[in-house]
Amino acid sequence: MSPFNDLLQTEPLIVCGIDPGTRSMGYGVIGRRGRQFIHIDHGAFRPPTSSEIPERLLRLHRDLSPLLDHHKPHVISLEEAFVHKNVQSAFRLGEARAVAMLAAAEHNTPVVHYPTAVAKKSVTGHGTAGKEVVQAMVTRHLNLPAPPELHDASDALALALCLLFDPRLDPRMLDASEDA
């Protein structure tokens, strides 16, 4: 079931973008009131790499859950799984996505999934844009005083913006994304 119908009239709308990973899980929280985007928070959870995978996943869940409690997003924009050349990397990404989906379900927060290329295209105009370009455009769209230090955080903010630019949420955003 698509969450867009419920979100169409939500003002202000709070979106949490999540860039999943077991070494670093980026997050970006953005509010929207009308056509105005409001940067709320961003960062990354980085469990100790010396920890075994189950402990890292538990740590990510324990870090993400209070973030969702605090910001109370209406929806989560999550990077869609994609096939890596390295099968183990694909498994790890799937495990981190599962942590994010579990936390979302515990908070009764719907999740919308976007491929990386779609998120990049929505904020830069190019689905193959590099991390520095994504970082620069996220900074511009959100009028941040400085770019996010971590690429995982800027990627998560791009995922949140991608949902806010999605015409299924608000057809007016087609015009707003062209003006930016």
C-alpha positions as CSV (number, residue, x, y, z in Angstrom):
1,M,0.0,0.0,0.0
2,S,1.4,3.4,-1.0
3,P,1.8,6.0,1.8
4,F,1.4,8.9,-0.6
5,N,-2.3,9.4,-0.2
6,D,-2.0,9.8,3.6
7,L,1.0,12.2,3.2
8,L,-0.5,14.5,0.6
9,Q,-2.1,16.8,3.1
10,T,0.4,16.5,5.9
11,E,1.9,19.9,6.8
12,P,4.6,20.1,7.9
13,L,5.8,16.8,6.6
14,I,8.9,15.3,8.2
15,V,11.0,12.8,6.1
16,C,13.9,10.7,7.3
17,G,16.2,9.5,4.6
18,I,18.4,6.5,5.4
19,D,21.5,5.4,3.6
20,P,21.9,1.8,5.0
21,G,25.2,0.2,5.7
22,T,26.6,-2.0,8.5
23,R,29.8,0.1,8.9
24,S,28.0,3.4,8.5
25,M,24.3,4.2,8.3
26,G,23.6,7.7,7.2
27,Y,20.5,9.6,8.1
28,G,19.0,12.9,7.1
29,V,15.8,14.5,8.5
30,I,14.1,17.2,6.5
31,G,10.8,19.0,7.1
32,R,8.6,20.5,4.3
33,R,6.1,23.2,4.7
34,G,4.5,24.1,1.4
35,R,7.5,24.4,-1.0
36,Q,10.0,25.2,1.7
37,F,12.5,22.6,2.9
38,I,13.8,22.8,6.4
39,H,16.9,20.9,7.4
40,I,16.4,19.3,10.8
41,D,19.2,16.8,11.4
42,H,21.8,14.6,9.7
43,G,24.7,12.3,10.5
44,A,25.7,8.7,10.5
45,F,25.7,5.8,13.0
46,R,29.0,4.0,13.0
47,P,29.1,0.9,15.1
48,P,32.6,-0.4,16.0
49,T,34.0,-2.2,13.0
50,S,35.7,-4.6,15.4
51,S,32.2,-5.9,16.4
52,E,30.6,-8.9,14.8
53,I,27.8,-8.3,12.4
54,P,25.0,-9.2,14.8
55,E,26.3,-6.7,17.4
56,R,26.7,-4.0,14.7
57,L,23.1,-4.5,13.6
58,L,21.9,-4.3,17.2
59,R,23.9,-1.1,17.7
60,L,22.4,0.4,14.5
61,H,18.9,-0.4,15.7
62,R,19.6,1.0,19.1
63,D,20.9,4.2,17.5
64,L,18.2,4.6,14.9
65,S,15.2,3.9,17.2
66,P,15.8,7.0,19.5
67,L,16.3,9.1,16.4
68,L,12.9,8.1,15.1
69,D,11.4,8.7,18.6
70,H,12.9,12.2,18.7
71,H,12.1,13.4,15.2
72,K,8.9,11.5,14.6
73,P,9.1,11.4,10.8
74,H,5.9,10.8,8.9
75,V,7.8,8.6,6.3
76,I,11.2,7.1,5.7
77,S,13.0,7.2,2.4
78,L,15.3,4.2,2.2
79,E,17.9,3.3,-0.4
80,E,16.7,0.3,-2.4
81,A,18.9,-2.7,-2.4
82,F,21.1,-3.2,-5.5
83,V,23.3,-6.0,-6.7
84,H,27.0,-5.5,-5.9
85,K,29.8,-7.4,-7.6
86,N,30.6,-8.6,-4.1
87,V,27.8,-10.9,-2.8
88,Q,28.8,-10.3,0.8
89,S,28.4,-6.6,0.4
90,A,24.9,-7.1,-1.0
91,F,24.1,-9.3,2.0
92,R,25.4,-6.6,4.4
93,L,23.3,-3.9,2.7
94,G,20.2,-6.1,3.0
95,E,20.9,-6.6,6.7
96,A,21.2,-2.9,7.3
97,R,18.0,-2.2,5.3
98,A,16.2,-4.8,7.4
99,V,17.3,-2.9,10.6
100,A,15.9,0.3,9.2
101,M,12.6,-1.4,8.1
102,L,12.3,-3.0,11.5
103,A,12.8,0.3,13.3
104,A,10.2,2.0,10.9
105,A,7.7,-0.8,11.6
106,E,8.2,-0.4,15.4
107,H,7.4,3.3,15.0
108,N,4.4,2.7,12.6
109,T,6.3,4.8,10.0
110,P,5.8,3.9,6.3
111,V,8.9,3.3,4.2
112,V,9.4,4.3,0.5
113,H,12.3,2.7,-1.4
114,Y,14.3,4.5,-4.0
115,P,17.2,3.2,-6.1
116,T,20.5,5.2,-5.6
117,A,20.4,6.4,-9.2
118,V,16.8,7.9,-8.8
119,A,17.9,9.7,-5.6
120,K,21.0,11.1,-7.3
121,K,19.0,12.2,-10.4
122,S,16.3,13.9,-8.2
123,V,18.9,16.2,-6.5
124,T,21.5,16.6,-9.2
125,G,19.8,15.9,-12.5
126,H,22.1,12.9,-13.2
127,G,21.6,9.4,-12.0
128,T,25.4,8.7,-12.1
129,A,26.5,11.8,-10.2
130,G,29.5,11.4,-7.9
131,K,29.3,11.7,-4.1
132,E,30.8,15.3,-4.2
133,V,28.1,16.5,-6.6
134,V,25.4,15.0,-4.5
135,Q,26.9,16.6,-1.4
136,A,27.1,20.0,-3.2
137,M,23.5,19.8,-4.5
138,V,22.1,18.7,-1.1
139,T,23.9,21.7,0.5
140,R,22.3,24.0,-2.2
141,H,18.8,22.5,-1.9
142,L,18.7,22.8,1.8
143,N,20.7,26.1,2.0
144,L,23.1,24.6,4.5
145,P,26.0,26.8,5.7
146,A,28.5,24.0,4.9
147,P,28.3,20.6,3.2
148,P,27.6,17.5,5.4
149,E,31.0,16.1,6.4
150,L,30.0,12.5,5.8
151,H,28.9,11.2,2.4
152,D,26.6,8.8,4.1
153,A,24.7,11.7,5.6
154,S,24.5,13.7,2.3
155,D,23.3,10.5,0.6
156,A,20.6,10.1,3.3
157,L,19.6,13.8,2.8
158,A,19.4,13.2,-0.9
159,L,17.1,10.2,-0.3
160,A,14.8,12.4,1.8
161,L,14.8,15.1,-0.9
162,C,14.1,12.5,-3.5
163,L,10.8,11.6,-1.7
164,L,9.9,15.3,-1.3
165,F,10.5,15.8,-5.0
166,D,8.4,12.7,-5.9
167,P,5.4,13.9,-7.9
168,R,3.3,11.2,-6.3
169,L,3.7,13.2,-3.1
170,D,3.1,16.6,-4.5
171,P,2.9,17.4,-8.2
172,R,3.9,21.0,-7.4
173,M,7.4,19.7,-6.5
174,L,8.1,19.1,-10.2
175,D,8.2,22.9,-10.7
176,A,10.2,23.4,-7.4
177,S,12.9,21.0,-8.4
178,E,13.3,22.7,-11.8
179,D,13.7,26.0,-10.1
180,A,16.5,24.8,-7.7
